[in-house]
Amino acid sequence: MSAGSTSDSLLQATRRHFFSQCGMGIGGVALASLMAERGLMAASQAAQGGPGTPLRGMHPAKAKNVIFLFMAGGPSQLELFDYKPVLQKLNGQPIPQSYIEGKRFAFMGTSHGVKLLGTRKAFKRHGQAGTWVSEMLPHTAGIVDDISVVTTCQTALFNHAPAKLFMNTGSGQFGRPSMGAWVTYGIGSESSDLPGFVVLQSGPRGPRGGAVNWGSGFLPTTYQGVPLRSQGEPILNLSTPPHVSASSQRKVIDTVRAMNMQRLVATGDDEIQTRINAYEMAYRMQSSAPELIDIRGETPATLKLYGVDPSQPSFSRNCLLARRLVERGVRFVQLYHTNWDSHGGKGETLEDDFPKVVHEIDQGCAALIHDLKSRGLLEETLVIWGGEFGRTPMGENREKTGRNHHIDAFTMWFAGGGIKPGQTYGQTDELGFDGIEQKAHVHDIHATILHLLGMDHEKLTFKFQGRDFRLTDVHGEVLHGLLA
């Protein structure tokens, strides 16, 4: 285009045309400035640099980062934390009908005629508060003064995939953003070289439901969790092919970015901004991701603390990687470990398989708390341990001992990031069937997590299909008794 034709086109541009074509310029800057002045969540992350930009919360935050240790399959709280001597005494007797009237269970119908099942595991009090912990968790027993054990967690869905989805997204329906996506949408991330939301997996298989548990739903896909592999390439196809030089790769990325920016200015489509961010992040991660997963530089004392072999994948290794991730500013790290299903069927027994999976996670969880604390990171990192639901006080009519899915009372624990340490929050009835005080529903847990990160769960919203959505839907209250 000649200088004359450019001049003519500028003279013909109307004021309305000018502002419509500069939506990502003047309009975007104005909107970002206005929202920053009012301390509101960003309605357009594109104008503020994407999820790699830390944003101001709605109130002062107690936590900066989250590590969610997700025990996929539903750990039995009655074998681990919720000690019930009366249940031990009544072992083998039918459960009173008053407990199960109107209740539904995943595999037992109304549970009529099913007998109570006491645990065979020994419990002891630990720490200054005398927290009950099973003999199966010797390492976790050593950190009880740093954690808050919540025995009265409740959820709404009793099948694995929907319940995992509910714990992660606040809904049993597909298409809702995960908690990690909401968090990075709300307050961004402090890491420019790694994703704001990272997922690590261990165990014999991935969690039921798969990627929807860390998806972005109707939020821009830039906020979805990014799974990192613990061996080989952290992300497949991340490395530059041998025949491509660094300079030529940079030229391609810059050219694609320029083309995408033209389209972004013309349409204002957030997904184009996501594509731009993805290219740039992938380019930076070619050096940051391999450095992250190479733990050979950790001290022998640290490796011994976690009990890891640098060359072998494991849950403990992922715990160490989680510490390295939050050190590098990653906002939300989620570790999935399977398989906690313990019905009593093949490969799902309380006698044989359950102790194995408990052993796989015990040392890593405790080491993570010790490590974060020794580095001054625990105060600003919220650590969460738990699964999608718990297990019934009744056994199942199977060849080997097992328990059914249970949604009315299960145990999670929390540490760091504004949590009051060294307490047991809530109390269940004498059989461990239901909470009798300080109940903690999943919506309440989500509200509390957002509160600790400086966000009001009622105000962190996103407009989709004509209505404002939020992580807690129309529910949720902050669990103030958990807070320091």
C-alpha positions as CSV (number, residue, x, y, z in Angstrom):
1,M,0.0,0.0,0.0
2,S,1.4,3.4,-1.0
3,A,1.8,6.3,1.4
4,G,-1.0,8.1,-0.5
5,S,-3.5,5.3,-0.2
6,T,-2.7,4.9,3.5
7,S,-3.3,8.6,4.0
8,D,-6.6,8.4,2.1
9,S,-7.8,5.4,4.2
10,L,-7.0,7.2,7.4
11,L,-8.9,10.3,6.3
12,Q,-12.0,8.1,5.5
13,A,-11.9,6.3,8.8
14,T,-14.9,7.4,11.0
15,R,-14.7,7.9,14.8
16,R,-16.9,4.8,15.3
17,H,-14.7,2.7,13.0
18,F,-11.6,3.9,14.9
19,F,-12.8,2.8,18.3
20,S,-14.3,-0.5,17.0
21,Q,-10.9,-1.4,15.5
22,C,-9.0,-0.4,18.6
23,G,-10.9,-2.6,21.1
24,M,-7.6,-4.2,22.2
25,G,-5.9,-0.8,22.3
26,I,-7.6,2.2,23.8
27,G,-10.7,0.3,24.9
28,G,-8.7,-2.5,26.4
29,V,-6.3,-0.2,28.2
30,A,-9.2,1.9,29.6
31,L,-11.0,-1.2,30.9
32,A,-7.9,-2.6,32.5
33,S,-7.2,0.7,34.2
34,L,-10.7,1.1,35.5
35,M,-10.9,-2.5,36.8
36,A,-7.4,-2.1,38.5
37,E,-8.6,1.1,40.2
38,R,-11.6,-0.7,41.6
39,G,-9.8,-3.9,42.6
40,L,-12.1,-6.1,40.5
41,M,-11.3,-9.4,38.9
42,A,-10.3,-9.1,35.3
43,A,-13.1,-9.5,32.8
44,S,-10.6,-9.5,30.0
45,Q,-7.2,-11.1,30.9
46,A,-6.1,-10.3,27.4
47,A,-5.8,-6.7,28.3
48,Q,-3.7,-7.5,31.3
49,G,-1.2,-10.0,29.9
50,G,-2.9,-13.4,30.4
51,P,-2.7,-15.9,33.3
52,G,1.1,-15.3,33.7
53,T,0.3,-11.9,35.2
54,P,-0.4,-11.8,39.0
55,L,-3.6,-9.9,39.8
56,R,-4.8,-8.2,42.9
57,G,-7.5,-10.0,44.9
58,M,-10.6,-8.6,46.5
59,H,-9.2,-8.6,50.0
60,P,-5.8,-9.3,51.5
61,A,-4.8,-12.9,50.9
62,K,-3.4,-15.4,53.4
63,A,-2.2,-17.8,50.7
64,K,-0.4,-17.2,47.4
65,N,-0.4,-20.8,46.0
66,V,-2.3,-24.0,46.3
67,I,-1.1,-27.6,46.3
68,F,-4.1,-30.1,46.2
69,L,-3.1,-33.7,46.9
70,F,-6.0,-35.4,45.4
71,M,-6.5,-39.0,46.5
72,A,-8.6,-40.4,43.6
73,G,-11.0,-43.2,44.5
74,G,-12.2,-42.1,47.9
75,P,-9.9,-42.9,50.9
76,S,-11.5,-44.7,53.9
77,Q,-11.5,-42.1,56.7
78,L,-12.4,-44.9,59.2
79,E,-9.0,-46.6,58.5
80,L,-7.0,-43.3,58.6
81,F,-8.3,-40.4,60.7
82,D,-11.8,-40.9,62.2
83,Y,-11.4,-43.2,65.1
84,K,-14.7,-44.8,66.3
85,P,-14.4,-47.1,69.3
86,V,-18.2,-47.7,69.3
87,L,-18.0,-48.9,65.7
88,Q,-15.3,-51.3,66.8
89,K,-17.5,-52.6,69.6
90,L,-20.5,-53.1,67.3
91,N,-18.5,-54.7,64.5
92,G,-20.7,-57.3,62.7
93,Q,-24.0,-56.0,63.9
94,P,-26.7,-54.6,61.5
95,I,-26.6,-50.8,61.2
96,P,-29.7,-49.2,62.8
97,Q,-32.3,-48.3,60.1
98,S,-32.5,-44.8,61.4
99,Y,-29.1,-44.1,60.0
100,I,-29.9,-45.2,56.4
101,E,-33.6,-44.4,56.0
102,G,-33.9,-42.5,52.7
103,K,-30.2,-42.9,51.9
104,R,-28.8,-44.2,48.6
105,F,-25.5,-45.9,48.1
106,A,-23.4,-46.7,45.1
107,F,-23.6,-50.5,45.2
108,M,-25.8,-51.4,48.2
109,G,-29.2,-49.9,47.3
110,T,-30.7,-48.9,50.7
111,S,-28.0,-51.0,52.5
112,H,-30.7,-53.0,54.2
113,G,-29.2,-55.9,56.2
114,V,-25.6,-54.8,55.7
115,K,-23.5,-55.1,58.8
116,L,-21.3,-52.5,60.6
117,L,-17.5,-52.9,60.0
118,G,-15.0,-51.8,62.5
119,T,-11.4,-51.2,61.4
120,R,-8.6,-53.6,62.3
121,K,-6.1,-50.7,62.4
122,A,-4.8,-49.3,65.7
123,F,-5.1,-45.6,66.4
124,K,-3.1,-43.3,68.6
125,R,-3.2,-39.6,69.6
126,H,-0.4,-37.5,68.3
127,G,0.9,-33.9,68.6
128,Q,0.0,-31.3,71.2
129,A,-3.7,-31.5,70.3
130,G,-3.8,-35.2,70.6
131,T,-5.0,-35.8,67.0
132,W,-6.2,-39.3,66.3
133,V,-4.1,-40.9,63.5
134,S,-4.0,-44.5,62.3
135,E,-0.9,-46.7,62.6
136,M,-1.0,-46.7,58.7
137,L,0.2,-43.1,58.6
138,P,3.4,-42.9,60.7
139,H,4.9,-40.0,58.7
140,T,1.6,-38.0,58.6
141,A,1.4,-38.5,62.4
142,G,4.5,-36.4,62.7
143,I,3.0,-33.4,61.0
144,V,-0.4,-33.2,62.9
145,D,0.7,-30.0,64.7
146,D,1.0,-28.3,61.2
147,I,-2.3,-29.5,59.7
148,S,-6.0,-29.2,60.4
149,V,-8.0,-32.4,60.1
150,V,-11.6,-32.0,58.9
151,T,-13.7,-35.1,59.6
152,T,-17.1,-33.7,58.6
153,C,-16.6,-33.1,54.8
154,Q,-19.7,-33.7,52.7
155,T,-20.5,-33.9,49.0
156,A,-23.5,-34.4,46.8
157,L,-22.6,-37.3,44.4
158,F,-21.7,-40.9,45.2
159,N,-20.2,-42.2,41.9
160,H,-16.6,-41.7,41.2
161,A,-16.5,-39.6,38.0
162,P,-19.3,-37.2,38.9
163,A,-18.0,-36.9,42.5
164,K,-14.5,-36.1,41.3
165,L,-16.0,-33.5,38.9
166,F,-18.0,-32.0,41.8
167,M,-15.0,-31.8,44.1
168,N,-13.0,-30.1,41.3
169,T,-15.6,-27.9,39.6
170,G,-18.5,-27.5,42.1
171,S,-20.8,-29.3,39.7
172,G,-21.5,-32.8,38.6
173,Q,-22.1,-31.5,35.0
174,F,-19.5,-31.4,32.3
175,G,-18.4,-28.0,31.0
176,R,-17.8,-26.1,34.3
177,P,-14.4,-24.6,35.1
178,S,-12.2,-26.4,37.6
179,M,-11.1,-24.8,40.8
180,G,-7.5,-24.3,39.4
181,A,-9.0,-22.5,36.4
182,W,-11.1,-20.3,38.5
183,V,-8.1,-19.4,40.7
184,T,-5.8,-18.5,37.8
185,Y,-8.7,-16.6,36.1
186,G,-9.2,-14.6,39.4
187,I,-5.6,-13.8,40.5
188,G,-3.4,-15.0,37.6
189,S,0.0,-16.5,38.3
190,E,3.4,-15.3,39.3
191,S,5.2,-17.6,36.9
192,S,6.0,-16.3,33.4
193,D,7.9,-19.4,32.3
194,L,5.5,-22.1,33.5
195,P,1.7,-22.5,33.4
196,G,-0.3,-21.0,36.2
197,F,-2.1,-24.4,36.8
198,V,-0.1,-27.6,36.6
199,V,-1.3,-31.2,37.0
200,L,0.9,-34.2,38.1
201,Q,-0.3,-37.8,38.2
202,S,0.8,-41.1,39.8
203,G,-0.6,-44.5,40.5
204,P,-1.8,-47.3,38.2
205,R,-4.1,-45.1,36.0
206,G,-5.5,-41.6,35.7
207,P,-8.5,-40.4,37.6
208,R,-12.0,-41.3,36.3
209,G,-13.3,-38.4,34.2
210,G,-9.8,-37.4,33.0
211,A,-9.0,-33.9,31.8
212,V,-12.5,-32.4,32.6
213,N,-11.2,-32.4,36.3
214,W,-8.7,-29.8,35.4
215,G,-10.4,-28.2,32.4
216,S,-11.3,-24.5,32.0
217,G,-15.0,-25.1,31.0
218,F,-16.5,-22.0,29.6
219,L,-13.5,-19.9,30.7
220,P,-10.9,-19.2,28.1
221,T,-8.8,-22.3,27.6
222,T,-5.6,-20.5,28.7
223,Y,-6.8,-21.2,32.3
224,Q,-7.0,-25.0,32.0
225,G,-4.6,-27.2,33.9
226,V,-1.5,-28.4,32.0
227,P,-0.5,-32.0,32.8
228,L,3.3,-32.5,33.1
229,R,4.9,-35.9,32.7
230,S,7.4,-36.8,35.3
231,Q,9.7,-38.7,32.9
232,G,11.0,-38.0,29.4
233,E,9.6,-34.8,27.8
234,P,7.5,-33.0,30.4
235,I,5.1,-32.2,27.6
236,L,5.0,-34.2,24.3
237,N,6.2,-32.4,21.2
238,L,7.6,-29.5,23.3
239,S,11.3,-29.9,22.1
240,T,12.5,-28.2,19.0
241,P,13.2,-30.6,16.1
242,P,16.9,-31.1,15.5
243,H,16.9,-29.4,12.0
244,V,15.2,-26.2,13.3
245,S,17.5,-23.5,14.7
246,A,16.5,-21.3,17.6
247,S,16.5,-18.2,15.4
248,S,14.2,-19.7,12.7
249,Q,11.9,-21.0,15.4
250,R,11.7,-17.5,16.9
251,K,10.9,-16.0,13.5
252,V,8.0,-18.5,13.1
253,I,6.6,-17.7,16.5
254,D,6.9,-13.9,15.9
255,T,5.2,-14.2,12.5
256,V,2.3,-16.3,13.9
257,R,2.0,-13.9,16.8
258,A,1.7,-10.9,14.4
259,M,-1.0,-12.7,12.4
260,N,-2.9,-13.7,15.5
261,M,-2.7,-10.1,16.9
262,Q,-4.3,-8.8,13.7
263,R,-7.1,-11.2,14.1
264,L,-7.4,-10.5,17.8
265,V,-7.8,-6.8,17.2
266,A,-10.4,-7.5,14.5
267,T,-12.5,-9.9,16.6
268,G,-11.6,-9.5,20.3
269,D,-11.9,-13.3,20.6
270,D,-10.3,-14.5,23.9
271,E,-9.4,-17.8,22.4
272,I,-7.0,-16.0,20.0
273,Q,-5.3,-14.4,23.0
274,T,-5.1,-18.0,24.4
275,R,-3.4,-19.2,21.3
276,I,-0.9,-16.4,21.4
277,N,-0.1,-17.1,25.1
278,A,0.2,-20.8,24.4
279,Y,2.8,-20.3,21.7
280,E,4.8,-18.0,23.9
281,M,4.5,-20.3,26.9
282,A,5.6,-23.3,25.0
283,Y,8.6,-21.5,23.7
284,R,9.7,-20.5,27.2
285,M,8.9,-24.0,28.6
286,Q,11.4,-25.5,26.3
287,S,14.0,-24.6,28.9
288,S,12.0,-24.1,32.1
289,A,10.1,-27.5,32.0
290,P,13.2,-29.8,31.6
291,E,14.9,-27.8,34.4
292,L,11.9,-28.2,36.6
293,I,11.7,-32.0,36.5
294,D,15.4,-32.5,36.8
295,I,15.6,-33.1,40.6
296,R,19.3,-34.3,40.5
297,G,20.3,-30.9,41.9
298,E,18.4,-31.4,45.1
299,T,20.4,-32.2,48.2
300,P,20.8,-35.8,49.3
301,A,19.0,-34.8,52.5
302,T,16.0,-33.5,50.6
303,L,15.8,-36.7,48.4
304,K,16.0,-38.8,51.6
305,L,13.2,-36.7,53.2
306,Y,10.9,-37.5,50.3
307,G,12.2,-41.0,49.8
308,V,12.6,-40.5,46.1
309,D,14.9,-42.0,43.4
310,P,15.5,-39.1,40.9
311,S,15.1,-41.6,38.0
312,Q,11.8,-43.1,39.1
313,P,8.3,-41.6,38.9
314,S,6.3,-41.7,42.1
315,F,3.8,-39.8,44.2
316,S,6.7,-38.6,46.5
317,R,8.6,-37.4,43.5
318,N,5.5,-35.4,42.4
319,C,5.3,-33.9,45.9
320,L,8.9,-32.7,45.5
321,L,8.0,-31.3,42.0
322,A,5.0,-29.5,43.6
323,R,7.4,-27.7,46.0
324,R,9.6,-26.8,43.0
325,L,6.6,-25.5,41.1
326,V,5.3,-23.1,43.8
327,E,8.9,-21.9,44.3
328,R,8.8,-20.8,40.7
329,G,5.5,-19.0,41.1
330,V,3.0,-21.5,39.8
331,R,-0.4,-20.6,41.4
332,F,-2.2,-24.0,41.5
333,V,-0.6,-27.4,41.6
334,Q,-2.8,-30.6,41.7
335,L,-1.4,-34.1,42.3
336,Y,-3.7,-37.1,41.5
337,H,-2.8,-40.4,43.0
338,T,-4.9,-43.6,42.4
339,N,-6.3,-46.0,43.3
340,W,-8.1,-45.6,46.6
341,D,-11.2,-47.6,45.7
342,S,-11.7,-50.3,48.4
343,H,-14.9,-52.2,48.0
344,G,-13.4,-55.7,48.7
345,G,-13.5,-56.9,45.1
346,K,-10.5,-58.0,43.1
347,G,-7.7,-55.4,43.5
348,E,-9.8,-53.3,45.9
349,T,-9.3,-54.8,49.4
350,L,-8.9,-53.1,52.7
351,E,-6.5,-55.8,53.8
352,D,-4.1,-55.9,50.9
353,D,-4.4,-53.1,48.4
354,F,-5.5,-50.2,50.7
355,P,-2.3,-50.4,52.9
356,K,-0.2,-50.3,49.8
357,V,-1.6,-47.1,48.5
358,V,-1.5,-45.5,51.9
359,H,2.2,-46.4,52.1
360,E,2.8,-44.8,48.7
361,I,1.6,-41.4,49.8
362,D,2.4,-41.1,53.5
363,Q,6.0,-40.1,53.4
364,G,5.6,-37.7,50.4
365,C,2.8,-35.8,52.1
366,A,4.7,-35.4,55.3
367,A,7.9,-34.5,53.5
368,L,6.1,-31.8,51.5
369,I,4.9,-30.1,54.7
370,H,8.3,-30.3,56.4
371,D,10.1,-29.0,53.2
372,L,7.7,-26.1,52.7
373,K,7.9,-25.1,56.3
374,S,11.8,-25.3,56.4
375,R,11.9,-23.0,53.4
376,G,9.4,-20.4,54.7
377,L,6.9,-21.4,52.0
378,L,4.2,-23.1,54.1
379,E,2.8,-19.8,55.4
380,E,1.9,-18.7,51.9
381,T,1.1,-22.1,50.4
382,L,-2.3,-23.8,51.1
383,V,-1.9,-27.6,51.0
384,I,-5.0,-29.7,50.7
385,W,-5.3,-33.5,51.1
386,G,-8.4,-35.5,50.3
387,G,-10.5,-37.4,47.7
388,E,-14.0,-37.1,46.1
389,F,-15.8,-38.8,49.0
390,G,-15.3,-41.3,51.9
391,R,-16.3,-44.8,52.9
392,T,-19.3,-46.2,54.8
393,P,-19.2,-47.5,58.4
394,M,-20.9,-50.7,56.9
395,G,-19.0,-53.4,55.0
396,E,-20.1,-55.0,51.8
397,N,-21.2,-58.5,51.1
398,R,-18.1,-59.5,49.2
399,E,-15.5,-62.2,49.6
400,K,-13.0,-59.8,51.1
401,T,-13.5,-56.8,53.4
402,G,-14.4,-53.5,51.8
403,R,-16.5,-50.4,52.2
404,N,-19.0,-48.6,49.9
405,H,-18.9,-44.9,48.8
406,H,-20.0,-42.5,51.4
407,I,-20.9,-38.8,50.9
408,D,-22.2,-37.7,54.4
409,A,-18.9,-37.7,56.3
410,F,-15.4,-38.0,55.1
411,T,-12.0,-36.6,56.0
412,M,-9.7,-34.1,54.4
413,W,-6.8,-32.1,55.9
414,F,-5.5,-28.6,55.2
415,A,-2.2,-26.9,56.1
416,G,-0.4,-23.6,55.7
417,G,-1.8,-20.5,53.9
418,G,-4.0,-19.1,56.7
419,I,-5.2,-22.5,58.1
420,K,-5.3,-22.9,61.9
421,P,-2.8,-25.7,62.6
422,G,-3.0,-28.6,65.1
423,Q,-6.8,-29.0,65.3
424,T,-9.5,-31.5,64.4
425,Y,-12.4,-29.6,62.9
426,G,-15.9,-31.0,63.2
427,Q,-17.2,-34.2,64.9
428,T,-19.0,-37.2,63.5
429,D,-21.5,-39.4,65.3
430,E,-20.4,-42.5,67.1
431,L,-20.5,-44.7,64.0
432,G,-18.8,-42.1,61.8
433,F,-21.9,-42.0,59.5
434,D,-22.7,-38.2,59.6
435,G,-21.4,-35.0,61.0
436,I,-22.9,-33.7,64.2
437,E,-21.1,-30.4,64.4
438,Q,-19.1,-28.1,62.0
439,K,-20.1,-29.7,58.8
440,A,-18.0,-28.8,55.8
441,H,-19.7,-29.2,52.4
442,V,-17.7,-29.1,49.2
443,H,-19.2,-25.7,48.4
444,D,-18.0,-24.4,51.8
445,I,-14.5,-25.8,51.2
446,H,-14.4,-24.0,47.8
447,A,-15.6,-20.8,49.4
448,T,-12.9,-21.1,52.1
449,I,-10.1,-21.8,49.6
450,L,-11.0,-18.7,47.5
451,H,-11.3,-16.6,50.7
452,L,-7.7,-17.6,51.7
453,L,-6.5,-16.6,48.2
454,G,-8.1,-13.1,48.6
455,M,-11.3,-13.7,46.6
456,D,-14.9,-13.5,47.5
457,H,-16.6,-16.7,46.1
458,E,-19.8,-14.7,45.5
459,K,-18.1,-12.1,43.4
460,L,-15.7,-14.2,41.4
461,T,-18.0,-14.8,38.4
462,F,-18.0,-15.3,34.7
463,K,-21.0,-14.5,32.4
464,F,-21.9,-17.4,30.2
465,Q,-25.1,-18.2,28.3
466,G,-26.9,-15.2,29.8
467,R,-26.1,-15.7,33.5
468,D,-23.2,-15.2,36.0
469,F,-21.6,-18.5,37.0
470,R,-19.3,-19.1,40.0
471,L,-17.4,-22.0,41.5
472,T,-19.8,-22.3,44.4
473,D,-23.0,-21.9,42.3
474,V,-25.5,-20.3,44.7
475,H,-24.1,-22.1,47.8
476,G,-21.1,-22.0,50.1
477,E,-20.0,-20.3,53.3
478,V,-16.5,-19.7,54.5
479,L,-15.4,-22.1,57.2
480,H,-14.1,-19.5,59.7
481,G,-13.3,-22.2,62.3
482,L,-10.6,-23.5,60.0
483,L,-8.8,-20.1,59.7
484,A,-5.8,-19.0,61.8
